[in-house]
Amino acid sequence: MSLPAVVRQWLADENGLIYECRNCGTTLDPSDQICPVCGSSQIVEFDVS
């Protein structure tokens, strides 16, 4: 397995989703509504499964 695949699997939740802040790129928990780093509410969901 490639390194990028391992990292995606490690960061993803049980459904294969990663949540990130669109503003600063911080990886977030699925329950986060606002980024704790920059305060943005622009959250993006990536399906990496």
N, CA and C atoms as an extended XYZ file, in Angstrom:
147
Properties=species:S:1:pos:R:3:atomname:S:1:resname:S:1:resid:I:1 pbc="F F F"
N         0.851       -1.165        0.000 N   MET     1
C         0.000        0.000        0.000 CA  MET     1
C         0.902        1.235        0.000 C   MET     1
N         0.546        2.222       -0.820 N   SER     2
C         1.353        3.429       -0.918 CA  SER     2
C         1.192        4.311        0.317 C   SER     2
N         2.144        5.176        0.545 N   LEU     3
C         2.093        6.078        1.687 CA  LEU     3
C         0.858        6.979        1.648 C   LEU     3
N         0.515        7.602        0.503 N   PRO     4
C        -0.697        8.426        0.484 CA  PRO     4
C        -1.958        7.623        0.838 C   PRO     4
N        -2.042        6.384        0.409 N   ALA     5
C        -3.198        5.543        0.732 CA  ALA     5
C        -3.256        5.251        2.227 C   ALA     5
N        -2.110        5.009        2.836 N   VAL     6
C        -2.060        4.749        4.282 CA  VAL     6
C        -2.503        5.985        5.054 C   VAL     6
N        -2.030        7.160        4.654 N   VAL     7
C        -2.406        8.402        5.335 CA  VAL     7
C        -3.896        8.661        5.194 C   VAL     7
N        -4.450        8.489        3.996 N   ARG     8
C        -5.899        8.680        3.796 CA  ARG     8
C        -6.699        7.743        4.675 C   ARG     8
N        -6.279        6.492        4.756 N   GLN     9
C        -6.980        5.510        5.581 CA  GLN     9
C        -6.894        5.879        7.062 C   GLN     9
N        -5.741        6.375        7.492 N   TRP    10
C        -5.534        6.752        8.888 CA  TRP    10
C        -6.378        7.967        9.265 C   TRP    10
N        -6.523        8.933        8.345 N   LEU    11
C        -7.273       10.155        8.625 CA  LEU    11
C        -8.783        9.980        8.490 C   LEU    11
N        -9.216        9.047        7.680 N   ALA    12
C       -10.641        8.890        7.386 CA  ALA    12
C       -11.400        8.289        8.566 C   ALA    12
N       -12.691        8.609        8.627 N   ASP    13
C       -13.539        7.996        9.652 CA  ASP    13
C       -13.964        6.608        9.186 C   ASP    13
N       -14.841        5.950        9.920 N   GLU    14
C       -15.244        4.579        9.598 CA  GLU    14
C       -15.990        4.470        8.262 C   GLU    14
N       -16.499        5.584        7.743 N   ASN    15
C       -17.196        5.586        6.461 CA  ASN    15
C       -16.293        5.977        5.300 C   ASN    15
N       -15.004        6.167        5.578 N   GLY    16
C       -14.067        6.556        4.532 CA  GLY    16
C       -14.137        8.033        4.193 C   GLY    16
N       -14.574        8.865        5.148 N   LEU    17
C       -14.716       10.299        4.908 CA  LEU    17
C       -13.686       11.086        5.707 C   LEU    17
N       -13.192       12.143        5.102 N   ILE    18
C       -12.298       13.087        5.763 CA  ILE    18
C       -12.968       14.453        5.726 C   ILE    18
N       -12.936       15.157        6.831 N   TYR    19
C       -13.520       16.491        6.932 CA  TYR    19
C       -12.397       17.489        7.116 C   TYR    19
N       -12.377       18.529        6.269 N   GLU    20
C       -11.332       19.533        6.342 CA  GLU    20
C       -11.921       20.932        6.238 C   GLU    20
N       -11.224       21.860        6.866 N   CYS    21
C       -11.571       23.275        6.758 CA  CYS    21
C       -11.144       23.758        5.372 C   CYS    21
N       -12.048       24.413        4.660 N   ARG    22
C       -11.700       24.950        3.335 CA  ARG    22
C       -10.741       26.123        3.437 C   ARG    22
N       -10.750       26.808        4.556 N   ASN    23
C        -9.933       28.001        4.711 CA  ASN    23
C        -8.476       27.665        5.031 C   ASN    23
N        -8.240       26.812        6.034 N   CYS    24
C        -6.860       26.553        6.470 CA  CYS    24
C        -6.397       25.115        6.265 C   CYS    24
N        -7.301       24.202        5.905 N   GLY    25
C        -6.910       22.826        5.618 CA  GLY    25
C        -6.804       21.900        6.814 C   GLY    25
N        -7.218       22.373        7.987 N   THR    26
C        -7.162       21.545        9.190 CA  THR    26
C        -8.118       20.365        9.064 C   THR    26
N        -7.661       19.168        9.424 N   THR    27
C        -8.523       17.994        9.455 CA  THR    27
C        -9.414       18.078       10.691 C   THR    27
N       -10.722       17.881       10.496 N   LEU    28
C       -11.705       18.067       11.554 CA  LEU    28
C       -12.432       16.782       11.877 C   LEU    28
N       -13.078       16.754       13.026 N   ASP    29
C       -13.972       15.662       13.393 CA  ASP    29
C       -15.291       15.851       12.659 C   ASP    29
N       -16.017       14.771       12.377 N   PRO    30
C       -17.299       14.894       11.679 CA  PRO    30
C       -18.307       15.802       12.397 C   PRO    30
N       -18.194       15.914       13.704 N   SER    31
C       -19.150       16.719       14.462 CA  SER    31
C       -18.801       18.207       14.491 C   SER    31
N       -17.603       18.577       14.023 N   ASP    32
C       -17.197       19.982       14.052 CA  ASP    32
C       -18.011       20.799       13.051 C   ASP    32
N       -18.555       21.912       13.516 N   GLN    33
C       -19.300       22.841       12.666 CA  GLN    33
C       -18.449       24.054       12.297 C   GLN    33
N       -17.475       24.361       13.161 N   ILE    34
C       -16.588       25.505       12.968 CA  ILE    34
C       -15.161       25.033       13.228 C   ILE    34
N       -14.243       25.479       12.394 N   CYS    35
C       -12.831       25.116       12.552 CA  CYS    35
C       -12.276       25.740       13.829 C   CYS    35
N       -11.677       24.926       14.707 N   PRO    36
C       -11.121       25.465       15.942 CA  PRO    36
C        -9.835       26.274       15.721 C   PRO    36
N        -9.233       26.153       14.549 N   VAL    37
C        -7.979       26.856       14.272 CA  VAL    37
C        -8.230       28.268       13.734 C   VAL    37
N        -9.116       28.372       12.718 N   CYS    38
C        -9.307       29.678       12.072 CA  CYS    38
C       -10.711       30.254       12.247 C   CYS    38
N       -11.656       29.447       12.774 N   GLY    39
C       -13.008       29.941       13.009 CA  GLY    39
C       -13.932       29.881       11.808 C   GLY    39
N       -13.473       29.332       10.699 N   SER    40
C       -14.299       29.239        9.494 CA  SER    40
C       -15.376       28.168        9.646 C   SER    40
N       -16.524       28.408        9.028 N   SER    41
C       -17.590       27.408        9.007 CA  SER    41
C       -17.631       26.681        7.662 C   SER    41
N       -16.646       26.934        6.815 N   GLN    42
C       -16.559       26.287        5.504 CA  GLN    42
C       -15.860       24.938        5.660 C   GLN    42
N       -16.650       23.884        5.824 N   ILE    43
C       -16.127       22.527        6.021 CA  ILE    43
C       -16.415       21.710        4.772 C   ILE    43
N       -15.424       20.988        4.300 N   VAL    44
C       -15.580       20.137        3.123 CA  VAL    44
C       -15.434       18.675        3.544 C   VAL    44
N       -16.190       17.806        2.880 N   GLU    45
C       -16.170       16.361        3.160 CA  GLU    45
C       -15.601       15.652        1.927 C   GLU    45
N       -14.548       14.861        2.134 N   PHE    46
C       -13.929       14.081        1.065 CA  PHE    46
C       -14.188       12.610        1.298 C   PHE    46
N       -14.634       11.905        0.258 N   ASP    47
C       -14.810       10.455        0.332 CA  ASP    47
C       -13.535        9.817       -0.212 C   ASP    47
N       -12.781        9.165        0.654 N   VAL    48
C       -11.515        8.553        0.256 CA  VAL    48
C       -11.574        7.016        0.268 C   VAL    48
N       -12.779        6.496        0.289 N   SER    49
C       -12.913        5.036        0.321 CA  SER    49
C       -12.771        4.439       -1.052 C   SER    49
